[in-house]
Amino acid sequence: MITDISAGGVKVIAEYLEIPPEFTIILSTGSPRQCRLAWQIGHEFGAQFVD
C-alpha cells in the first residue's frame, strides 16, 4: 500500500519484503512508473521514480 507519494517517489508498506533493486509500480491512476529502491526498514520502503 502506498502511504506517501511525491513527484520524486513513493513510500510503501508491504507484506512482501524481498523488494528488487528496480521495479515497476502501477499507480491508482493506472500509470506504470519505473522505480529504484532507495531504503527499506522492516515492512516499509521508499522508492525513487527513475522514468
Secondary structure, 3 states (H helix, E strand, C coil): CEEEECCCEEEEECCCCCCCCEEEEECCCCCEEEEEEEEEECCEEEEEECC
